[in-house]
Amino acid sequence: MAPMTRARALTEVPDDLTVRYYEQRASAGLIVTEGAPISQEGTGYLFTPGLYTDEQVAGWRRVTDAVRRRDGRIFAQLWHVGRASHVSLQADGAPPVSASAKASGDTAFAYQEDGTPGRVVASTPRALRADEIPRVAADFAAAAVNANAAGFHGVELHAATQYLFETFLNAEVNDRTDRYGGGNVADRIRFTLEVVDAVVEQLGADRVGIRLSPFSTVGSMPVDPKQEETYLALSRELAARDLAYVHYIDTSIFLPEDDGGALTRQVRALLHAVRQELGDTPLVLAGGLTQESATELIDSGLIDLAAFGRPYISNPDLVERFHGGVPLATPDPATFFGGDATGYVDYPVATEAVPVGSK
Ligand SMILES: Cc1cc2nc3c(=O)[nH]c(=O)nc-3n(C[C@H](O)[C@H](O)[C@H](O)COP(=O)(O)O)c2cc1C
């Protein structure tokens, strides 16, 4: 089950509905939770349950207990939104932080001028100083320790779709000239690797995954001609660290208009090269997959695991439906983000526990 923000945690603490939602989906081989902010600074959307207070850890503990009772496995997705935030969400109205001071022009979900929640233009960020980066890495490490205390099997670093890591990885956004600068590939990937190492030190490499989205323009990320070089070098370094998995997203589904499959072809071509670099590290892919296309990709040896996002919103028993050949229910995008139980925990189960492996 791919990570999906549902923005229903009114107090930023997982509640009864969160418990029920994940428990219903416990038969997924591995659940990756919605992005869980690692700090107030890392928050860009209201109602997203974080992993930096004792109350949040206690709330997530109830989620993992419920999933474990059903023999499920669950990783927390650790999230720092970087520049995709707004002053109304930051301590003392400070600007969000990023690799550079370049604004995305995109939106955050925060407080509007009249104090009500809504979509607002993300605030212009400030560039993190090099001497602040150990503190950010320590925030990630602390969230990983919290995830462990909350009973998670592991964590996935959200290094995809416009957020803090991508602002360092993207040479067009990263205009730094220090050792984290966009000018050469070793510097561009340094921030990501330092955070990976800080988190691995706490949990062990086999409990840490990472999510990446080369060629993504989600959040108005500019097209970066250096991406192949970046992601191949990063894959090589990640392989040396022997992580639980590396998780790629094909973000075509977020493109407003059909691009004729060009992005999918670009991602797949890169994945062939990534596969070589990764060696034995499991490769996960998400983005518009079906049971058929996922099976083909796994059988071809390109990927090891397939992740499903939207199908999991409306099919809590997706695995059993796949096994039983049961048609899938279609999710309603109107209830993807925010709101109550509707469109969250009220999608019915269609299969009465077809034992996995029986078909
Ligand atoms: C409602 C919604 C929320 C999402 N939130 C996240 C998120 O918090 N973190 C993340 O890495 N991806 C997020 N995604 C992307 C999904 O994980 C997934 O990659 C994407 O939906 C493509 O897979 P699919 O075609 O199977 O839905 C979200 C997608 C949706 C539809």
The ligand as an ORCA input file, in Angstrom:
! r2SCAN-3c Opt
* xyz 0 1
  C      -4.849     11.013     -1.892
  C      -3.381     10.791     -2.183
  C      -2.434     11.155     -1.238
  C      -1.076     10.894     -1.472
  N      -0.167     11.187     -0.488
  C       1.113     10.793     -0.626
  C       2.031     10.919      0.458
  O       1.698     11.357      1.577
  N       3.308     10.508      0.237
  C       3.724     10.011     -0.968
  O       4.898      9.662     -1.116
  N       2.867      9.856     -1.997
  C       1.572     10.209     -1.848
  N       0.692      9.991     -2.871
  C       1.121      9.253     -4.087
  C       0.791      7.755     -3.953
  O       1.621      7.149     -2.965
  C       1.005      6.988     -5.260
  O       2.356      7.017     -5.607
  C       0.179      7.558     -6.395
  O      -1.168      7.680     -6.017
  C       0.288      6.693     -7.643
  O      -0.148      5.377     -7.382
  P      -1.621      4.868     -7.813
  O      -1.747      5.104     -9.293
  O      -1.613      3.407     -7.457
  O      -2.617      5.666     -7.036
  C      -0.664     10.277     -2.678
  C      -1.643      9.953     -3.635
  C      -2.984     10.190     -3.406
  C      -4.001      9.768     -4.436
*
